[in-house]
Amino acid sequence: MESREHLLNELKEIEKWEKDQKGLWFWERITRLPFKLLDKVTPKFIQNKIGTLLDEIGGYIQNGGQYLSNEKSVFQFFEKKTGRVIHELTDLQDVPLEEMKKVSLALADKRKSAATLQGASTGIGGIFTLAIDIPAILAISLKTLQEIAIIHGYDPKDKQERVYILKCLQFSTSDYVGKEAILNELAAINDDEIKSREVISQIQGWREVTLTFTESFGWKKLFQMVPVAGIIFGAFANRSMINDLAETGKMLYQKRRIVERLESVSDSTSN
C-alpha cells in the first residue's frame, strides 16, 4: 500500500487536472456552435436512426446488455502489461496505483487506435455513414470506461457503477458548468444519501448525456460529412474524443481509489 504522503501527492495532481478542465469552457462553447447547423442539414432519417440507436444504448444502465466488458479479457490485458496474475476483481483493489495508471494508459492507446479506424472508415461516406459512426464511437466509449473501472477494481456489472461510468462520459463531453456540477456529484458518489436514491432518477439523465455527447462532436462531425475528406476528420475526431475520455476515466477512477485508500489509512491510524 502506498504511503499517505504519496497518495496525497497523487490526489493533488488529479485536483490540478480537474481545475484545468474547468478552464476549457470558452473553447468548448466555440467548437459546439456549428452543431445546430449540423442538426439542420442532417437528413431526418439519419437523425431518427441515431436517436433510436442512442435510446437502445440507454438500456445499458438497466442491465449492461451487450455493452458490458469482459472481465477476463481485462485481467489478461493487465497481466500482459504488468506480469501480475489477476484471478478476480478483488485482486485489483490493492494493486499499486502506478500499475493501474500504466495499464490504463496502455488501454487508452489500444482504444484510440480502434476509434481512429472507426472514424476513418465511416468518414468515407460522409453524411450517410455519420449515422453509423456516432453510436459506434459511443459503444467504444462505454467499453473504454468500463475497462478502466475494472482496472481500478470496480465492477461495471453493478448498476450504480454504470451510473458512475455515465457520469464520467458526461463529464468528458460537458462544458464548464456541466463539469463543475458533475464533479460535485462524483465526489459524493459513495455517500449514503446518493446510494439511497432510486437509480431510475439517474437513468432519466441519459438523454442529457447522449445530447451532450453528440454535441461535443460539433465542428469535427461537420467536416466529417464531406465524402473522402471525412476520412481524415473522422479519424481525428474519434481519436481525440477517446483520448479525452480515457484521460477522464483514468483521473476520476484514480481519485476515487486514492480517496478510499486515504480513508483506509486514516482508519488504521485511529485504531
VEXDREN-2710 file (C-alpha; in Angstrom, 1 decimal):
% VEXDREN-2710
k/r/px/py/pz
1/MET/0.0/0.0/0.0
2/GLU/1.3/3.5/-0.9
3/SER/2.2/5.9/1.9
4/ARG/-0.2/8.7/2.9
5/GLU/2.2/11.3/1.6
6/HIS/2.3/9.6/-1.8
7/LEU/-1.4/9.3/-2.0
8/LEU/-1.9/13.0/-1.1
9/ASN/0.7/14.0/-3.8
10/GLU/-1.2/11.9/-6.4
11/LEU/-4.5/13.4/-5.3
12/LYS/-3.1/16.9/-5.6
13/GLU/-2.1/16.2/-9.3
14/ILE/-5.6/15.0/-10.1
15/GLU/-7.2/18.0/-8.5
16/LYS/-4.9/20.2/-10.6
17/TRP/-6.2/18.4/-13.7
18/GLU/-9.8/19.0/-12.6
19/LYS/-9.1/22.7/-12.2
20/ASP/-7.6/22.8/-15.7
21/GLN/-10.7/21.1/-17.1
22/LYS/-12.9/23.8/-15.7
23/GLY/-10.9/26.4/-17.6
24/LEU/-11.8/25.0/-21.1
25/TRP/-15.3/26.4/-21.2
26/PHE/-14.6/29.2/-23.7
27/TRP/-13.1/27.0/-26.4
28/GLU/-15.7/24.3/-25.8
29/ARG/-18.6/26.7/-26.5
30/ILE/-17.0/27.9/-29.7
31/THR/-16.5/24.4/-31.0
32/ARG/-20.1/23.5/-30.3
33/LEU/-21.6/26.3/-32.2
34/PRO/-21.8/24.5/-35.5
35/PHE/-23.8/21.6/-34.0
36/LYS/-27.1/23.5/-34.7
37/LEU/-26.1/23.8/-38.3
38/LEU/-25.2/20.1/-38.4
39/ASP/-28.6/19.2/-37.0
40/LYS/-30.4/21.3/-39.6
41/VAL/-28.5/19.8/-42.6
42/THR/-28.7/16.1/-41.4
43/PRO/-31.5/14.2/-43.2
44/LYS/-34.4/13.3/-40.9
45/PHE/-34.0/9.5/-41.5
46/ILE/-30.4/9.7/-40.2
47/GLN/-31.5/11.7/-37.2
48/ASN/-34.2/9.2/-36.4
49/LYS/-31.7/6.3/-36.7
50/ILE/-29.2/8.0/-34.4
51/GLY/-32.0/8.6/-31.9
52/THR/-33.1/5.0/-32.0
53/LEU/-29.6/3.6/-31.5
54/LEU/-28.9/6.0/-28.7
55/ASP/-32.1/5.1/-26.9
56/GLU/-31.1/1.4/-27.3
57/ILE/-27.7/2.1/-25.7
58/GLY/-29.6/3.9/-22.9
59/GLY/-30.7/0.4/-21.8
60/TYR/-27.1/-0.1/-20.8
61/ILE/-27.8/1.5/-17.4
62/GLN/-30.6/-1.1/-16.8
63/ASN/-28.7/-4.3/-17.3
64/GLY/-25.5/-3.6/-19.3
65/GLY/-26.5/-6.0/-22.0
66/GLN/-24.2/-6.4/-25.0
67/TYR/-22.2/-3.3/-23.8
68/LEU/-20.7/-5.0/-20.7
69/SER/-17.0/-5.6/-20.9
70/ASN/-15.4/-9.0/-20.4
71/GLU/-13.6/-9.0/-17.1
72/LYS/-11.3/-11.9/-18.0
73/SER/-10.0/-10.1/-21.1
74/VAL/-9.2/-7.1/-18.9
75/PHE/-7.4/-9.4/-16.4
76/GLN/-5.4/-10.9/-19.2
77/PHE/-4.5/-7.4/-20.5
78/PHE/-3.4/-6.4/-17.0
79/GLU/-1.2/-9.5/-16.7
80/LYS/0.3/-8.9/-20.1
81/LYS/1.3/-5.3/-19.2
82/THR/2.5/-5.9/-15.6
83/GLY/3.2/-9.6/-15.2
84/ARG/0.7/-9.6/-12.3
85/VAL/-1.7/-12.6/-12.3
86/ILE/-5.3/-11.5/-11.7
87/HIS/-7.9/-14.1/-10.9
88/GLU/-10.8/-12.0/-9.8
89/LEU/-11.9/-8.4/-9.5
90/THR/-10.9/-8.1/-5.8
91/ASP/-7.3/-8.9/-6.7
92/LEU/-7.2/-5.5/-8.4
93/GLN/-8.3/-3.4/-5.5
94/ASP/-5.0/-3.5/-3.7
95/VAL/-2.8/-3.2/-6.8
96/PRO/-0.3/-0.2/-6.7
97/LEU/-1.7/3.0/-8.3
98/GLU/1.3/3.2/-10.7
99/GLU/0.3/-0.2/-12.2
100/MET/-3.3/0.9/-12.6
101/LYS/-2.1/4.0/-14.3
102/LYS/0.3/2.1/-16.6
103/VAL/-2.4/-0.3/-17.7
104/SER/-5.0/2.5/-18.2
105/LEU/-2.6/4.3/-20.5
106/ALA/-1.9/1.2/-22.5
107/LEU/-5.6/0.5/-22.8
108/ALA/-6.2/4.1/-23.9
109/ASP/-3.7/3.7/-26.8
110/LYS/-5.5/0.5/-27.8
111/ARG/-8.9/2.1/-27.8
112/LYS/-7.7/5.2/-29.6
113/SER/-6.4/3.1/-32.4
114/ALA/-9.8/1.3/-32.7
115/ALA/-11.6/4.7/-32.6
116/THR/-9.3/6.2/-35.3
117/LEU/-10.0/3.2/-37.6
118/GLN/-13.7/3.5/-36.9
119/GLY/-13.8/7.3/-37.7
120/ALA/-11.7/6.8/-40.9
121/SER/-13.9/4.0/-42.2
122/THR/-17.2/5.8/-41.6
123/GLY/-15.7/9.1/-42.9
124/ILE/-15.6/7.6/-46.4
125/GLY/-19.3/8.0/-46.9
126/GLY/-19.6/11.5/-45.4
127/ILE/-23.1/12.3/-44.0
128/PHE/-24.5/8.9/-44.9
129/THR/-22.2/7.0/-42.6
130/LEU/-22.4/9.5/-39.8
131/ALA/-25.5/7.6/-38.5
132/ILE/-23.2/4.6/-38.1
133/ASP/-20.3/6.4/-36.5
134/ILE/-21.9/8.1/-33.6
135/PRO/-23.4/5.0/-32.0
136/ALA/-20.3/3.0/-32.7
137/ILE/-18.0/5.5/-31.0
138/LEU/-20.4/5.7/-28.1
139/ALA/-20.1/2.0/-27.7
140/ILE/-16.3/2.2/-27.8
141/SER/-16.5/5.0/-25.2
142/LEU/-18.6/2.8/-22.8
143/LYS/-16.3/-0.1/-23.3
144/THR/-13.2/2.1/-22.5
145/LEU/-14.7/3.5/-19.3
146/GLN/-15.8/0.0/-18.1
147/GLU/-12.4/-1.4/-18.7
148/ILE/-10.7/1.5/-16.8
149/ALA/-13.2/0.8/-14.0
150/ILE/-12.2/-2.8/-13.8
151/ILE/-8.5/-1.9/-13.9
152/HIS/-9.2/0.1/-10.7
153/GLY/-11.1/-2.7/-9.1
154/TYR/-14.7/-1.6/-9.7
155/ASP/-17.4/-3.8/-11.1
156/PRO/-19.5/-2.5/-14.1
157/LYS/-22.0/-5.2/-13.5
158/ASP/-23.1/-3.1/-10.6
159/LYS/-25.9/-0.8/-11.7
160/GLN/-24.6/2.0/-9.5
161/GLU/-21.2/1.7/-11.1
162/ARG/-22.7/2.1/-14.6
163/VAL/-24.3/5.3/-13.4
164/TYR/-20.8/6.4/-12.3
165/ILE/-19.5/5.4/-15.8
166/LEU/-22.1/7.5/-17.5
167/LYS/-21.2/10.5/-15.3
168/CYS/-17.6/10.1/-16.4
169/LEU/-18.8/10.1/-20.0
170/GLN/-20.9/13.2/-19.4
171/PHE/-18.0/14.9/-17.7
172/SER/-15.7/14.3/-20.6
173/THR/-18.1/15.9/-23.1
174/SER/-19.6/18.7/-20.9
175/ASP/-18.9/22.4/-20.9
176/TYR/-17.6/24.4/-17.9
177/VAL/-20.9/24.5/-15.9
178/GLY/-21.6/20.8/-16.6
179/LYS/-18.1/19.7/-15.4
180/GLU/-18.5/21.7/-12.2
181/ALA/-21.8/20.0/-11.4
182/ILE/-20.7/16.5/-12.3
183/LEU/-17.5/16.8/-10.2
184/ASN/-19.7/17.6/-7.2
185/GLU/-21.9/14.5/-8.0
186/LEU/-18.9/12.2/-8.4
187/ALA/-17.4/13.5/-5.2
188/ALA/-20.5/12.3/-3.3
189/ILE/-20.9/9.1/-5.2
190/ASN/-20.2/6.9/-2.2
191/ASP/-22.3/9.0/0.1
192/ASP/-25.2/7.0/1.7
193/GLU/-27.7/9.7/0.5
194/ILE/-26.5/9.2/-3.1
195/LYS/-26.7/5.4/-2.8
196/SER/-30.3/5.5/-1.4
197/ARG/-31.6/7.4/-4.4
198/GLU/-33.6/5.5/-6.9
199/VAL/-31.4/4.5/-9.9
200/ILE/-34.3/5.4/-12.2
201/SER/-33.7/9.1/-11.4
202/GLN/-30.2/8.7/-12.7
203/ILE/-31.5/7.0/-15.8
204/GLN/-33.6/10.0/-16.7
205/GLY/-30.5/11.9/-17.3
206/TRP/-29.4/9.6/-20.1
207/ARG/-30.9/11.7/-22.8
208/GLU/-28.9/14.6/-21.5
209/VAL/-25.8/12.5/-21.6
210/THR/-26.3/11.5/-25.2
211/LEU/-27.2/15.0/-26.2
212/THR/-24.0/16.3/-24.6
213/PHE/-22.1/13.5/-26.2
214/THR/-23.4/14.2/-29.7
215/GLU/-23.0/18.0/-29.3
216/SER/-19.3/17.5/-28.3
217/PHE/-18.6/16.3/-31.9
218/GLY/-19.6/19.8/-33.1
219/TRP/-17.4/21.1/-35.9
220/LYS/-15.5/17.8/-36.1
221/LYS/-18.5/15.9/-37.3
222/LEU/-19.5/18.9/-39.5
223/PHE/-16.3/18.3/-41.5
224/GLN/-16.8/14.6/-41.5
225/MET/-19.9/15.0/-43.6
226/VAL/-17.6/15.7/-46.6
227/PRO/-17.1/12.5/-48.5
228/VAL/-13.4/11.2/-48.6
229/ALA/-12.2/14.3/-46.7
230/GLY/-14.3/12.9/-43.9
231/ILE/-11.8/10.1/-43.5
232/ILE/-9.2/12.5/-42.0
233/PHE/-11.7/14.4/-39.9
234/GLY/-13.5/11.3/-38.8
235/ALA/-10.3/9.6/-37.7
236/PHE/-9.1/12.8/-35.8
237/ALA/-12.5/13.4/-34.1
238/ASN/-12.8/9.9/-32.8
239/ARG/-9.2/9.6/-31.7
240/SER/-9.4/12.9/-29.9
241/MET/-12.7/12.0/-28.2
242/ILE/-11.4/8.7/-26.9
243/ASN/-8.2/10.3/-25.8
244/ASP/-10.1/12.8/-23.7
245/LEU/-12.5/10.2/-22.4
246/ALA/-9.7/7.8/-21.4
247/GLU/-7.9/10.6/-19.6
248/THR/-11.1/11.5/-17.7
249/GLY/-11.7/7.9/-16.7
250/LYS/-8.1/7.4/-15.6
251/MET/-8.1/10.6/-13.5
252/LEU/-11.5/10.1/-11.9
253/TYR/-11.1/6.5/-11.1
254/GLN/-7.6/7.1/-9.7
255/LYS/-9.0/9.8/-7.5
256/ARG/-11.7/7.5/-6.3
257/ARG/-9.3/4.8/-5.4
258/ILE/-6.9/7.3/-3.7
259/VAL/-9.7/8.7/-1.5
260/GLU/-10.7/5.3/-0.5
261/ARG/-7.1/4.3/0.4
262/LEU/-6.6/7.6/2.4
263/GLU/-9.7/6.8/4.4
264/SER/-8.3/3.3/5.0
265/VAL/-5.0/4.7/6.2
266/SER/-6.8/7.1/8.5
267/ASP/-9.0/4.4/9.9
268/SER/-5.9/2.1/10.6
269/THR/-4.1/5.1/12.2
270/SER/-7.0/5.9/14.5
271/ASN/-7.3/2.3/15.6
END
